[in-house]
Amino acid sequence: MSRTAAPAVVRLHGSLDEPVELTVARLRTLPAHRVEVSFDCLTEGVQHHTFEGPKLWDVLLAARPRVDLRGRKQRLRFLVTVAAADGHRAVLSWAEIDPDFGGQQILLATSIDGTPLDAPGPQLVVPADRCGARCISGITTVWVGPTEH
């Protein structure tokens, strides 16, 4: 008997009203964006891909972060850590994704080159990066929180 693998789940936690678990199907209910990305992969050379999915900004806002969005300076102390099943991690500053600052279109991609990512999980995509080190696949957790004082 063939078993279908359970869909991958991403756990959002940290400075949120409450932790949230999202599947790729749930991520697809958020506004989708499409980006064409070229980056230099250390092991495979230059890669060209098309990704689709919601902006990390939209995902975090939907998770109700405990960040005062009325002011600006206090937001600068927040970080976002993205981790994958294989242990790969990347840290982003809140300012990179916040439209009042960098406003980068960093995605939690739900597909790559038209292939859905339901089984392996979403992929972090940082289109402005020249190297692909922060293009993390199989995301399992996203943490948001302030830096230490």
N, CA, C and O atoms as CSV, one atom per row, in Angstrom:
chain,resi,resn,atom,element,x,y,z
A,1,MET,N,N,0.833,-1.160,0.000
A,1,MET,CA,C,0.000,0.000,0.000
A,1,MET,C,C,0.887,1.236,0.000
A,1,MET,O,O,1.795,1.349,0.824
A,2,SER,N,N,0.636,2.149,-0.904
A,2,SER,CA,C,1.412,3.373,-1.024
A,2,SER,C,C,0.887,4.428,-0.056
A,2,SER,O,O,-0.316,4.676,0.022
A,3,ARG,N,N,1.803,5.038,0.671
A,3,ARG,CA,C,1.420,6.097,1.600
A,3,ARG,C,C,1.844,7.439,1.032
A,3,ARG,O,O,2.933,7.581,0.476
A,4,THR,N,N,0.986,8.398,1.177
A,4,THR,CA,C,1.323,9.747,0.775
A,4,THR,C,C,1.976,10.429,1.967
A,4,THR,O,O,1.457,10.385,3.083
A,5,ALA,N,N,3.106,11.053,1.725
A,5,ALA,CA,C,3.805,11.738,2.811
A,5,ALA,C,C,2.957,12.903,3.304
A,5,ALA,O,O,2.283,13.574,2.522
A,6,ALA,N,N,3.002,13.125,4.581
A,6,ALA,CA,C,2.287,14.262,5.166
A,6,ALA,C,C,2.920,15.544,4.644
A,6,ALA,O,O,4.134,15.608,4.452
A,7,PRO,N,N,2.106,16.555,4.417
A,7,PRO,CA,C,2.672,17.814,3.928
A,7,PRO,C,C,3.616,18.426,4.973
A,7,PRO,O,O,3.409,18.295,6.179
A,8,ALA,N,N,4.635,19.083,4.479
A,8,ALA,CA,C,5.596,19.737,5.363
A,8,ALA,C,C,4.904,20.860,6.136
A,8,ALA,O,O,3.975,21.497,5.640
A,9,VAL,N,N,5.374,21.084,7.349
A,9,VAL,CA,C,4.811,22.112,8.214
A,9,VAL,C,C,5.932,23.058,8.644
A,9,VAL,O,O,7.028,22.623,8.997
A,10,VAL,N,N,5.641,24.343,8.610
A,10,VAL,CA,C,6.569,25.364,9.080
A,10,VAL,C,C,6.017,25.928,10.377
A,10,VAL,O,O,4.862,26.351,10.437
A,11,ARG,N,N,6.840,25.932,11.413
A,11,ARG,CA,C,6.423,26.471,12.709
A,11,ARG,C,C,6.963,27.890,12.848
A,11,ARG,O,O,8.175,28.102,12.802
A,12,LEU,N,N,6.063,28.863,13.019
A,12,LEU,CA,C,6.437,30.240,13.285
A,12,LEU,C,C,6.324,30.457,14.789
A,12,LEU,O,O,5.293,30.146,15.386
A,13,HIS,N,N,7.374,30.986,15.402
A,13,HIS,CA,C,7.348,31.184,16.850
A,13,HIS,C,C,8.235,32.365,17.227
A,13,HIS,O,O,8.882,32.977,16.377
A,14,GLY,N,N,8.249,32.664,18.503
A,14,GLY,CA,C,9.023,33.790,19.011
A,14,GLY,C,C,8.079,34.877,19.479
A,14,GLY,O,O,7.118,34.601,20.197
A,15,SER,N,N,8.341,36.097,19.083
A,15,SER,CA,C,7.533,37.247,19.501
A,15,SER,C,C,6.271,37.363,18.643
A,15,SER,O,O,6.107,38.300,17.862
A,16,LEU,N,N,5.386,36.377,18.819
A,16,LEU,CA,C,4.102,36.337,18.114
A,16,LEU,C,C,3.008,36.218,19.168
A,16,LEU,O,O,3.271,35.818,20.302
A,17,ASP,N,N,1.787,36.564,18.791
A,17,ASP,CA,C,0.683,36.390,19.737
A,17,ASP,C,C,0.609,34.941,20.205
A,17,ASP,O,O,0.361,34.675,21.381
A,18,GLU,N,N,0.826,34.004,19.282
A,18,GLU,CA,C,0.932,32.589,19.623
A,18,GLU,C,C,1.621,31.873,18.473
A,18,GLU,O,O,1.526,32.320,17.330
A,19,PRO,N,N,2.320,30.760,18.749
A,19,PRO,CA,C,2.976,30.026,17.667
A,19,PRO,C,C,1.955,29.585,16.617
A,19,PRO,O,O,0.793,29.329,16.930
A,20,VAL,N,N,2.406,29.502,15.389
A,20,VAL,CA,C,1.547,29.138,14.265
A,20,VAL,C,C,2.251,28.050,13.462
A,20,VAL,O,O,3.464,28.109,13.262
A,21,GLU,N,N,1.498,27.063,13.005
A,21,GLU,CA,C,2.045,26.053,12.103
A,21,GLU,C,C,1.339,26.177,10.760
A,21,GLU,O,O,0.110,26.171,10.688
A,22,LEU,N,N,2.129,26.290,9.700
A,22,LEU,CA,C,1.579,26.491,8.358
A,22,LEU,C,C,2.089,25.434,7.393
A,22,LEU,O,O,3.264,25.069,7.417
A,23,THR,N,N,1.194,24.950,6.547
A,23,THR,CA,C,1.588,24.081,5.439
A,23,THR,C,C,1.810,24.960,4.218
A,23,THR,O,O,1.455,26.139,4.221
A,24,VAL,N,N,2.392,24.390,3.184
A,24,VAL,CA,C,2.572,25.122,1.932
A,24,VAL,C,C,1.202,25.518,1.373
A,24,VAL,O,O,1.047,26.612,0.829
A,25,ALA,N,N,0.214,24.637,1.504
A,25,ALA,CA,C,-1.142,24.964,1.028
A,25,ALA,C,C,-1.675,26.200,1.747
A,25,ALA,O,O,-2.312,27.048,1.123
A,26,ARG,N,N,-1.427,26.312,3.032
A,26,ARG,CA,C,-1.873,27.491,3.795
A,26,ARG,C,C,-1.116,28.735,3.345
A,26,ARG,O,O,-1.702,29.815,3.260
A,27,LEU,N,N,0.174,28.601,3.058
A,27,LEU,CA,C,0.955,29.739,2.559
A,27,LEU,C,C,0.405,30.251,1.233
A,27,LEU,O,O,0.479,31.444,0.938
A,28,ARG,N,N,-0.149,29.332,0.432
A,28,ARG,CA,C,-0.716,29.739,-0.859
A,28,ARG,C,C,-1.975,30.605,-0.718
A,28,ARG,O,O,-2.403,31.225,-1.692
A,29,THR,N,N,-2.570,30.656,0.471
A,29,THR,CA,C,-3.758,31.501,0.670
A,29,THR,C,C,-3.376,32.970,0.862
A,29,THR,O,O,-4.245,33.842,0.837
A,30,LEU,N,N,-2.088,33.248,1.053
A,30,LEU,CA,C,-1.610,34.624,1.172
A,30,LEU,C,C,-1.293,35.169,-0.223
A,30,LEU,O,O,-1.095,34.391,-1.155
A,31,PRO,N,N,-1.243,36.494,-0.376
A,31,PRO,CA,C,-0.922,37.060,-1.697
A,31,PRO,C,C,0.399,36.504,-2.234
A,31,PRO,O,O,1.426,36.533,-1.556
A,32,ALA,N,N,0.347,36.004,-3.456
A,32,ALA,CA,C,1.530,35.382,-4.065
A,32,ALA,C,C,2.294,36.384,-4.927
A,32,ALA,O,O,1.722,37.289,-5.535
A,33,HIS,N,N,3.602,36.182,-4.951
A,33,HIS,CA,C,4.487,37.001,-5.775
A,33,HIS,C,C,5.375,36.053,-6.567
A,33,HIS,O,O,5.648,34.933,-6.135
A,34,ARG,N,N,5.815,36.504,-7.713
A,34,ARG,CA,C,6.672,35.698,-8.579
A,34,ARG,C,C,7.972,36.452,-8.804
A,34,ARG,O,O,7.959,37.630,-9.164
A,35,VAL,N,N,9.095,35.773,-8.592
A,35,VAL,CA,C,10.398,36.395,-8.831
A,35,VAL,C,C,11.274,35.448,-9.637
A,35,VAL,O,O,11.262,34.233,-9.438
A,36,GLU,N,N,12.032,36.037,-10.547
A,36,GLU,CA,C,13.036,35.284,-11.292
A,36,GLU,C,C,14.370,35.626,-10.652
A,36,GLU,O,O,14.720,36.797,-10.508
A,37,VAL,N,N,15.115,34.590,-10.268
A,37,VAL,CA,C,16.319,34.779,-9.480
A,37,VAL,C,C,17.508,34.106,-10.157
A,37,VAL,O,O,17.400,33.001,-10.689
A,38,SER,N,N,18.632,34.794,-10.125
A,38,SER,CA,C,19.907,34.211,-10.538
A,38,SER,C,C,20.857,34.376,-9.363
A,38,SER,O,O,20.979,35.465,-8.804
A,39,PHE,N,N,21.527,33.298,-8.992
A,39,PHE,CA,C,22.490,33.389,-7.905
A,39,PHE,C,C,23.615,32.400,-8.156
A,39,PHE,O,O,23.466,31.419,-8.885
A,40,ASP,N,N,24.738,32.691,-7.531
A,40,ASP,CA,C,25.918,31.857,-7.675
A,40,ASP,C,C,25.947,30.835,-6.542
A,40,ASP,O,O,26.108,31.186,-5.372
A,41,CYS,N,N,25.791,29.581,-6.908
A,41,CYS,CA,C,25.847,28.488,-5.942
A,41,CYS,C,C,27.293,27.991,-5.882
A,41,CYS,O,O,27.902,27.717,-6.916
A,42,LEU,N,N,27.829,27.880,-4.695
A,42,LEU,CA,C,29.230,27.477,-4.516
A,42,LEU,C,C,29.524,26.124,-5.147
A,42,LEU,O,O,30.600,25.931,-5.713
A,43,THR,N,N,28.576,25.170,-5.059
A,43,THR,CA,C,28.825,23.821,-5.574
A,43,THR,C,C,28.340,23.597,-6.999
A,43,THR,O,O,28.880,22.747,-7.708
A,44,GLU,N,N,27.311,24.361,-7.437
A,44,GLU,CA,C,26.724,24.101,-8.751
A,44,GLU,C,C,26.816,25.264,-9.731
A,44,GLU,O,O,26.264,25.182,-10.828
A,45,GLY,N,N,27.494,26.336,-9.365
A,45,GLY,CA,C,27.645,27.483,-10.257
A,45,GLY,C,C,26.394,28.340,-10.307
A,45,GLY,O,O,25.551,28.283,-9.411
A,46,VAL,N,N,26.283,29.127,-11.353
A,46,VAL,CA,C,25.165,30.066,-11.485
A,46,VAL,C,C,23.859,29.300,-11.727
A,46,VAL,O,O,23.772,28.435,-12.598
A,47,GLN,N,N,22.860,29.647,-10.932
A,47,GLN,CA,C,21.539,29.021,-11.007
A,47,GLN,C,C,20.513,30.074,-11.424
A,47,GLN,O,O,20.617,31.238,-11.037
A,48,HIS,N,N,19.525,29.660,-12.211
A,48,HIS,CA,C,18.418,30.529,-12.627
A,48,HIS,C,C,17.126,29.800,-12.296
A,48,HIS,O,O,16.907,28.678,-12.753
A,49,HIS,N,N,16.262,30.440,-11.494
A,49,HIS,CA,C,14.996,29.819,-11.109
A,49,HIS,C,C,13.894,30.860,-11.015
A,49,HIS,O,O,14.141,32.051,-10.827
A,50,THR,N,N,12.674,30.370,-11.151
A,50,THR,CA,C,11.492,31.198,-10.936
A,50,THR,C,C,10.787,30.651,-9.701
A,50,THR,O,O,10.464,29.465,-9.628
A,51,PHE,N,N,10.556,31.522,-8.746
A,51,PHE,CA,C,9.896,31.144,-7.499
A,51,PHE,C,C,8.570,31.872,-7.375
A,51,PHE,O,O,8.421,33.001,-7.843
A,52,GLU,N,N,7.612,31.216,-6.740
A,52,GLU,CA,C,6.330,31.850,-6.416
A,52,GLU,C,C,6.003,31.566,-4.973
A,52,GLU,O,O,6.291,30.487,-4.456
A,53,GLY,N,N,5.391,32.555,-4.316
A,53,GLY,CA,C,4.969,32.382,-2.936
A,53,GLY,C,C,4.751,33.725,-2.272
A,53,GLY,O,O,4.975,34.767,-2.889
A,54,PRO,N,N,4.317,33.715,-1.025
A,54,PRO,CA,C,4.079,34.963,-0.312
A,54,PRO,C,C,5.382,35.594,0.165
A,54,PRO,O,O,6.389,34.914,0.367
A,55,LYS,N,N,5.335,36.906,0.338
A,55,LYS,CA,C,6.472,37.590,0.929
A,55,LYS,C,C,6.567,37.201,2.401
A,55,LYS,O,O,5.549,37.028,3.071
A,56,LEU,N,N,7.779,37.066,2.895
A,56,LEU,CA,C,7.999,36.772,4.304
A,56,LEU,C,C,7.311,37.828,5.167
A,56,LEU,O,O,6.786,37.505,6.232
A,57,TRP,N,N,7.306,39.056,4.732
A,57,TRP,CA,C,6.628,40.152,5.445
A,57,TRP,C,C,5.159,39.822,5.659
A,57,TRP,O,O,4.644,39.968,6.767
A,58,ASP,N,N,4.479,39.378,4.602
A,58,ASP,CA,C,3.051,39.050,4.700
A,58,ASP,C,C,2.816,37.855,5.623
A,58,ASP,O,O,1.842,37.825,6.375
A,59,VAL,N,N,3.712,36.878,5.561
A,59,VAL,CA,C,3.586,35.696,6.428
A,59,VAL,C,C,3.709,36.108,7.891
A,59,VAL,O,O,2.919,35.673,8.730
A,60,LEU,N,N,4.695,36.944,8.196
A,60,LEU,CA,C,4.893,37.374,9.580
A,60,LEU,C,C,3.748,38.255,10.066
A,60,LEU,O,O,3.316,38.121,11.212
A,61,LEU,N,N,3.251,39.145,9.224
A,61,LEU,CA,C,2.114,39.976,9.642
A,61,LEU,C,C,0.887,39.121,9.931
A,61,LEU,O,O,0.157,39.386,10.886
A,62,ALA,N,N,0.655,38.095,9.111
A,62,ALA,CA,C,-0.483,37.194,9.332
A,62,ALA,C,C,-0.336,36.425,10.643
A,62,ALA,O,O,-1.333,36.011,11.234
A,63,ALA,N,N,0.908,36.231,11.101
A,63,ALA,CA,C,1.168,35.516,12.347
A,63,ALA,C,C,1.074,36.438,13.573
A,63,ALA,O,O,1.311,35.993,14.696
A,64,ARG,N,N,0.741,37.672,13.376
A,64,ARG,CA,C,0.549,38.671,14.431
A,64,ARG,C,C,1.782,38.820,15.335
A,64,ARG,O,O,1.778,38.402,16.492
A,65,PRO,N,N,2.839,39.428,14.772
A,65,PRO,CA,C,4.050,39.618,15.575
A,65,PRO,C,C,3.830,40.658,16.676
A,65,PRO,O,O,3.063,41.606,16.508
A,66,ARG,N,N,4.507,40.465,17.790
A,66,ARG,CA,C,4.466,41.442,18.878
A,66,ARG,C,C,5.547,42.480,18.632
A,66,ARG,O,O,6.516,42.596,19.382
A,67,VAL,N,N,5.347,43.226,17.560
A,67,VAL,CA,C,6.250,44.292,17.143
A,67,VAL,C,C,5.390,45.532,16.986
A,67,VAL,O,O,4.369,45.498,16.299
A,68,ASP,N,N,5.791,46.626,17.617
A,68,ASP,CA,C,5.033,47.876,17.499
A,68,ASP,C,C,5.317,48.479,16.129
A,68,ASP,O,O,6.381,49.055,15.898
A,69,LEU,N,N,4.351,48.339,15.224
A,69,LEU,CA,C,4.538,48.802,13.846
A,69,LEU,C,C,4.270,50.298,13.687
A,69,LEU,O,O,4.468,50.842,12.601
A,70,ARG,N,N,3.823,50.972,14.751
A,70,ARG,CA,C,3.540,52.411,14.664
A,70,ARG,C,C,4.815,53.239,14.664
A,70,ARG,O,O,4.905,54.248,13.965
A,71,GLY,N,N,5.791,52.818,15.442
A,71,GLY,CA,C,7.064,53.524,15.483
A,71,GLY,C,C,8.041,52.864,14.534
A,71,GLY,O,O,7.718,51.854,13.909
A,72,ARG,N,N,9.217,53.416,14.423
A,72,ARG,CA,C,10.191,52.821,13.502
A,72,ARG,C,C,11.429,52.290,14.200
A,72,ARG,O,O,11.834,51.153,13.959
A,73,LYS,N,N,12.031,53.088,15.055
A,73,LYS,CA,C,13.317,52.689,15.646
A,73,LYS,C,C,13.241,51.378,16.413
A,73,LYS,O,O,14.172,50.576,16.346
A,74,GLN,N,N,12.146,51.142,17.146
A,74,GLN,CA,C,12.052,49.912,17.936
A,74,GLN,C,C,11.990,48.670,17.059
A,74,GLN,O,O,12.361,47.585,17.506
A,75,ARG,N,N,11.530,48.808,15.824
A,75,ARG,CA,C,11.485,47.651,14.921
A,75,ARG,C,C,12.877,47.182,14.522
A,75,ARG,O,O,13.069,46.016,14.178
A,76,LEU,N,N,13.835,48.081,14.567
A,76,LEU,CA,C,15.184,47.757,14.107
A,76,LEU,C,C,15.891,46.750,14.995
A,76,LEU,O,O,16.917,46.200,14.596
A,77,ARG,N,N,15.373,46.495,16.183
A,77,ARG,CA,C,16.026,45.534,17.076
A,77,ARG,C,C,15.529,44.108,16.867
A,77,ARG,O,O,15.983,43.197,17.560
A,78,PHE,N,N,14.601,43.891,15.921
A,78,PHE,CA,C,14.055,42.553,15.687
A,78,PHE,C,C,14.815,41.827,14.588
A,78,PHE,O,O,15.244,42.413,13.593
A,79,LEU,N,N,14.961,40.522,14.812
A,79,LEU,CA,C,15.604,39.631,13.845
A,79,LEU,C,C,14.638,38.526,13.465
A,79,LEU,O,O,13.691,38.229,14.194
A,80,VAL,N,N,14.890,37.921,12.314
A,80,VAL,CA,C,14.118,36.771,11.849
A,80,VAL,C,C,15.132,35.671,11.530
A,80,VAL,O,O,16.058,35.876,10.745
A,81,THR,N,N,14.942,34.500,12.150
A,81,THR,CA,C,15.812,33.358,11.874
A,81,THR,C,C,14.987,32.295,11.163
A,81,THR,O,O,13.905,31.925,11.620
A,82,VAL,N,N,15.503,31.812,10.051
A,82,VAL,CA,C,14.831,30.785,9.250
A,82,VAL,C,C,15.708,29.540,9.300
A,82,VAL,O,O,16.912,29.609,9.055
A,83,ALA,N,N,15.090,28.390,9.621
A,83,ALA,CA,C,15.850,27.143,9.722
A,83,ALA,C,C,15.218,26.058,8.863
A,83,ALA,O,O,14.001,26.010,8.683
A,84,ALA,N,N,16.070,25.195,8.340
A,84,ALA,CA,C,15.630,24.093,7.481
A,84,ALA,C,C,15.849,22.758,8.179
A,84,ALA,O,O,16.563,22.669,9.177
A,85,ALA,N,N,15.226,21.736,7.639
A,85,ALA,CA,C,15.330,20.380,8.192
A,85,ALA,C,C,16.774,19.886,8.214
A,85,ALA,O,O,17.146,19.103,9.087
A,86,ASP,N,N,17.593,20.337,7.258
A,86,ASP,CA,C,18.988,19.880,7.187
A,86,ASP,C,C,19.930,20.669,8.095
A,86,ASP,O,O,21.141,20.446,8.072
A,87,GLY,N,N,19.380,21.601,8.904
A,87,GLY,CA,C,20.204,22.378,9.818
A,87,GLY,C,C,20.663,23.716,9.280
A,87,GLY,O,O,21.206,24.528,10.029
A,88,HIS,N,N,20.456,23.964,7.988
A,88,HIS,CA,C,20.834,25.242,7.386
A,88,HIS,C,C,20.000,26.353,8.028
A,88,HIS,O,O,18.798,26.189,8.233
A,89,ARG,N,N,20.627,27.464,8.340
A,89,ARG,CA,C,19.945,28.604,8.959
A,89,ARG,C,C,20.385,29.893,8.296
A,89,ARG,O,O,21.488,29.999,7.760
A,90,ALA,N,N,19.488,30.876,8.346
A,90,ALA,CA,C,19.820,32.224,7.893
A,90,ALA,C,C,19.146,33.208,8.829
A,90,ALA,O,O,18.050,32.958,9.331
A,91,VAL,N,N,19.812,34.327,9.056
A,91,VAL,CA,C,19.269,35.375,9.899
A,91,VAL,C,C,19.051,36.613,9.033
A,91,VAL,O,O,19.922,37.024,8.266
A,92,LEU,N,N,17.868,37.190,9.181
A,92,LEU,CA,C,17.509,38.411,8.469
A,92,LEU,C,C,17.181,39.485,9.497
A,92,LEU,O,O,16.718,39.179,10.596
A,93,SER,N,N,17.419,40.722,9.146
A,93,SER,CA,C,16.971,41.797,10.027
A,93,SER,C,C,15.545,42.158,9.635
A,93,SER,O,O,15.148,42.021,8.478
A,94,TRP,N,N,14.789,42.619,10.615
A,94,TRP,CA,C,13.414,43.062,10.352
A,94,TRP,C,C,13.426,44.134,9.264
A,94,TRP,O,O,12.541,44.164,8.408
A,95,ALA,N,N,14.427,45.012,9.298
A,95,ALA,CA,C,14.509,46.124,8.341
A,95,ALA,C,C,14.641,45.640,6.896
A,95,ALA,O,O,14.244,46.358,5.978
A,96,GLU,N,N,15.183,44.452,6.673
A,96,GLU,CA,C,15.300,43.954,5.303
A,96,GLU,C,C,13.932,43.730,4.665
A,96,GLU,O,O,13.766,43.948,3.465
A,97,ILE,N,N,12.945,43.293,5.463
A,97,ILE,CA,C,11.639,42.955,4.903
A,97,ILE,C,C,10.595,44.046,5.108
A,97,ILE,O,O,9.576,44.060,4.417
A,98,ASP,N,N,10.832,44.953,6.043
A,98,ASP,CA,C,9.875,46.009,6.384
A,98,ASP,C,C,9.816,47.047,5.265
A,98,ASP,O,O,10.851,47.591,4.877
A,99,PRO,N,N,8.606,47.334,4.733
A,99,PRO,CA,C,8.477,48.311,3.647
A,99,PRO,C,C,8.947,49.717,3.996
A,99,PRO,O,O,9.270,50.491,3.095
A,100,ASP,N,N,8.995,50.069,5.282
A,100,ASP,CA,C,9.497,51.381,5.678
A,100,ASP,C,C,11.019,51.464,5.607
A,100,ASP,O,O,11.580,52.555,5.706
A,101,PHE,N,N,11.688,50.339,5.439
A,101,PHE,CA,C,13.143,50.295,5.370
A,101,PHE,C,C,13.560,49.668,4.034
A,101,PHE,O,O,13.361,50.279,2.984
A,102,GLY,N,N,14.134,48.462,4.058
A,102,GLY,CA,C,14.604,47.819,2.826
A,102,GLY,C,C,13.482,47.329,1.926
A,102,GLY,O,O,13.577,47.401,0.701
A,103,GLY,N,N,12.415,46.827,2.550
A,103,GLY,CA,C,11.257,46.363,1.791
A,103,GLY,C,C,11.561,45.311,0.738
A,103,GLY,O,O,10.892,45.264,-0.294
A,104,GLN,N,N,12.556,44.468,0.979
A,104,GLN,CA,C,12.901,43.447,-0.013
A,104,GLN,C,C,11.767,42.435,-0.180
A,104,GLN,O,O,11.048,42.125,0.770
A,105,GLN,N,N,11.625,41.939,-1.377
A,105,GLN,CA,C,10.600,40.936,-1.677
A,105,GLN,C,C,11.146,39.543,-1.381
A,105,GLN,O,O,11.261,38.702,-2.272
A,106,ILE,N,N,11.478,39.319,-0.120
A,106,ILE,CA,C,11.962,38.021,0.315
A,106,ILE,C,C,10.757,37.097,0.436
A,106,ILE,O,O,9.779,37.428,1.107
A,107,LEU,N,N,10.829,35.947,-0.212
A,107,LEU,CA,C,9.683,35.029,-0.271
A,107,LEU,C,C,9.879,33.791,0.589
A,107,LEU,O,O,10.998,33.365,0.873
A,108,LEU,N,N,8.741,33.233,0.991
A,108,LEU,CA,C,8.685,31.841,1.432
A,108,LEU,C,C,8.023,31.142,0.240
A,108,LEU,O,O,6.799,31.028,0.169
A,109,ALA,N,N,8.841,30.688,-0.671
A,109,ALA,CA,C,8.346,30.153,-1.939
A,109,ALA,C,C,7.575,28.861,-1.745
A,109,ALA,O,O,7.968,27.986,-0.973
A,110,THR,N,N,6.461,28.765,-2.470
A,110,THR,CA,C,5.631,27.560,-2.455
A,110,THR,C,C,5.832,26.727,-3.718
A,110,THR,O,O,5.324,25.611,-3.825
A,111,SER,N,N,6.589,27.290,-4.685
A,111,SER,CA,C,6.946,26.522,-5.881
A,111,SER,C,C,8.258,27.054,-6.449
A,111,SER,O,O,8.606,28.223,-6.284
A,112,ILE,N,N,8.974,26.152,-7.124
A,112,ILE,CA,C,10.206,26.506,-7.827
A,112,ILE,C,C,10.068,26.007,-9.252
A,112,ILE,O,O,9.823,24.824,-9.485
A,113,ASP,N,N,10.224,26.908,-10.194
A,113,ASP,CA,C,10.114,26.563,-11.619
A,113,ASP,C,C,8.822,25.809,-11.915
A,113,ASP,O,O,8.805,24.890,-12.734
A,114,GLY,N,N,7.742,26.203,-11.244
A,114,GLY,CA,C,6.434,25.599,-11.456
A,114,GLY,C,C,6.186,24.309,-10.681
A,114,GLY,O,O,5.080,23.771,-10.726
A,115,THR,N,N,7.193,23.805,-9.973
A,115,THR,CA,C,7.036,22.574,-9.187
A,115,THR,C,C,6.623,22.922,-7.765
A,115,THR,O,O,7.346,23.645,-7.079
A,116,PRO,N,N,5.471,22.423,-7.300
A,116,PRO,CA,C,5.014,22.714,-5.935
A,116,PRO,C,C,5.981,22.157,-4.889
A,116,PRO,O,O,6.621,21.125,-5.094
A,117,LEU,N,N,6.066,22.861,-3.774
A,117,LEU,CA,C,6.968,22.467,-2.694
A,117,LEU,C,C,6.215,21.936,-1.475
A,117,LEU,O,O,6.708,22.036,-0.351
A,118,ASP,N,N,5.020,21.371,-1.690
A,118,ASP,CA,C,4.214,20.872,-0.577
A,118,ASP,C,C,4.944,19.819,0.242
A,118,ASP,O,O,4.935,19.890,1.471
A,119,ALA,N,N,5.574,18.850,-0.401
A,119,ALA,CA,C,6.228,17.766,0.328
A,119,ALA,C,C,7.537,18.204,1.000
A,119,ALA,O,O,7.725,17.939,2.188
A,120,PRO,N,N,8.450,18.871,0.267
A,120,PRO,CA,C,9.709,19.246,0.931
A,120,PRO,C,C,9.590,20.467,1.838
A,120,PRO,O,O,10.433,20.670,2.711
A,121,GLY,N,N,8.566,21.273,1.643
A,121,GLY,CA,C,8.407,22.496,2.426
A,121,GLY,C,C,8.845,23.717,1.646
A,121,GLY,O,O,9.512,23.604,0.618
A,122,PRO,N,N,8.469,24.886,2.139
A,122,PRO,CA,C,8.778,26.114,1.411
A,122,PRO,C,C,10.270,26.413,1.390
A,122,PRO,O,O,11.061,25.822,2.126
A,123,GLN,N,N,10.621,27.344,0.526
A,123,GLN,CA,C,12.014,27.735,0.368
A,123,GLN,C,C,12.140,29.231,0.596
A,123,GLN,O,O,11.347,30.013,0.074
A,124,LEU,N,N,13.136,29.628,1.375
A,124,LEU,CA,C,13.442,31.041,1.552
A,124,LEU,C,C,14.132,31.530,0.293
A,124,LEU,O,O,15.068,30.893,-0.190
A,125,VAL,N,N,13.678,32.661,-0.244
A,125,VAL,CA,C,14.267,33.219,-1.452
A,125,VAL,C,C,14.575,34.688,-1.198
A,125,VAL,O,O,13.681,35.474,-0.884
A,126,VAL,N,N,15.852,35.054,-1.336
A,126,VAL,CA,C,16.305,36.428,-1.142
A,126,VAL,C,C,16.817,36.918,-2.497
A,126,VAL,O,O,18.009,36.802,-2.785
A,127,PRO,N,N,15.920,37.470,-3.336
A,127,PRO,CA,C,16.284,37.817,-4.707
A,127,PRO,C,C,17.470,38.767,-4.850
A,127,PRO,O,O,18.180,38.711,-5.854
A,128,ALA,N,N,17.699,39.635,-3.873
A,128,ALA,CA,C,18.787,40.608,-3.976
A,128,ALA,C,C,20.167,40.003,-3.712
A,128,ALA,O,O,21.181,40.625,-4.030
A,129,ASP,N,N,20.218,38.808,-3.139
A,129,ASP,CA,C,21.510,38.180,-2.844
A,129,ASP,C,C,22.187,37.702,-4.121
A,129,ASP,O,O,21.546,37.111,-4.990
A,130,ARG,N,N,23.493,37.963,-4.230
A,130,ARG,CA,C,24.275,37.492,-5.371
A,130,ARG,C,C,24.629,36.014,-5.212
A,130,ARG,O,O,24.669,35.270,-6.192
A,131,CYS,N,N,24.885,35.596,-3.969
A,131,CYS,CA,C,25.183,34.182,-3.739
A,131,CYS,C,C,23.925,33.503,-3.188
A,131,CYS,O,O,23.044,34.165,-2.640
A,132,GLY,N,N,23.852,32.202,-3.338
A,132,GLY,CA,C,22.640,31.478,-2.962
A,132,GLY,C,C,22.627,30.919,-1.558
A,132,GLY,O,O,21.801,30.057,-1.260
A,133,ALA,N,N,23.509,31.374,-0.679
A,133,ALA,CA,C,23.611,30.791,0.658
A,133,ALA,C,C,22.346,30.975,1.490
A,133,ALA,O,O,22.049,30.141,2.344
A,134,ARG,N,N,21.589,32.059,1.256
A,134,ARG,CA,C,20.358,32.250,2.029
A,134,ARG,C,C,19.130,31.717,1.291
A,134,ARG,O,O,18.003,31.945,1.731
A,135,CYS,N,N,19.327,31.028,0.203
A,135,CYS,CA,C,18.222,30.385,-0.513
A,135,CYS,C,C,18.067,28.993,0.099
A,135,CYS,O,O,18.639,28.012,-0.377
A,136,ILE,N,N,17.273,28.942,1.172
A,136,ILE,CA,C,17.187,27.746,2.002
A,136,ILE,C,C,15.935,26.949,1.657
A,136,ILE,O,O,14.834,27.499,1.635
A,137,SER,N,N,16.098,25.665,1.389
A,137,SER,CA,C,14.942,24.822,1.077
A,137,SER,C,C,14.552,23.975,2.284
A,137,SER,O,O,15.346,23.767,3.202
A,138,GLY,N,N,13.311,23.491,2.260
A,138,GLY,CA,C,12.822,22.627,3.329
A,138,GLY,C,C,12.720,23.328,4.664
A,138,GLY,O,O,13.121,22.777,5.689
A,139,ILE,N,N,12.185,24.541,4.665
A,139,ILE,CA,C,12.092,25.333,5.894
A,139,ILE,C,C,11.170,24.644,6.893
A,139,ILE,O,O,10.077,24.193,6.549
A,140,THR,N,N,11.638,24.574,8.141
A,140,THR,CA,C,10.846,23.967,9.215
A,140,THR,C,C,10.423,24.978,10.277
A,140,THR,O,O,9.362,24.831,10.885
A,141,THR,N,N,11.245,26.002,10.504
A,141,THR,CA,C,10.897,27.001,11.516
A,141,THR,C,C,11.280,28.402,11.080
A,141,THR,O,O,12.253,28.617,10.358
A,142,VAL,N,N,10.472,29.349,11.548
A,142,VAL,CA,C,10.767,30.776,11.401
A,142,VAL,C,C,10.568,31.378,12.783
A,142,VAL,O,O,9.491,31.267,13.369
A,143,TRP,N,N,11.604,32.010,13.294
A,143,TRP,CA,C,11.549,32.651,14.610
A,143,TRP,C,C,11.708,34.146,14.417
A,143,TRP,O,O,12.537,34.585,13.620
A,144,VAL,N,N,10.929,34.927,15.134
A,144,VAL,CA,C,11.074,36.384,15.125
A,144,VAL,C,C,11.215,36.847,16.561
A,144,VAL,O,O,10.488,36.387,17.442
A,145,GLY,N,N,12.141,37.751,16.798
A,145,GLY,CA,C,12.312,38.254,18.159
A,145,GLY,C,C,13.353,39.352,18.220
A,145,GLY,O,O,14.083,39.595,17.259
A,146,PRO,N,N,13.409,40.014,19.376
A,146,PRO,CA,C,14.359,41.113,19.549
A,146,PRO,C,C,15.770,40.602,19.803
A,146,PRO,O,O,15.973,39.484,20.276
A,147,THR,N,N,16.734,41.450,19.477
A,147,THR,CA,C,18.126,41.143,19.819
A,147,THR,C,C,18.280,41.303,21.320
A,147,THR,O,O,17.463,41.957,21.968
A,148,GLU,N,N,19.312,40.715,21.866
A,148,GLU,CA,C,19.598,40.853,23.299
A,148,GLU,C,C,19.989,42.284,23.594
A,148,GLU,O,O,20.521,42.977,22.727
A,149,HIS,N,N,19.734,42.727,24.795
A,149,HIS,CA,C,20.095,44.096,25.202
A,149,HIS,C,C,21.546,44.124,25.593
A,149,HIS,O,O,22.065,45.175,25.969
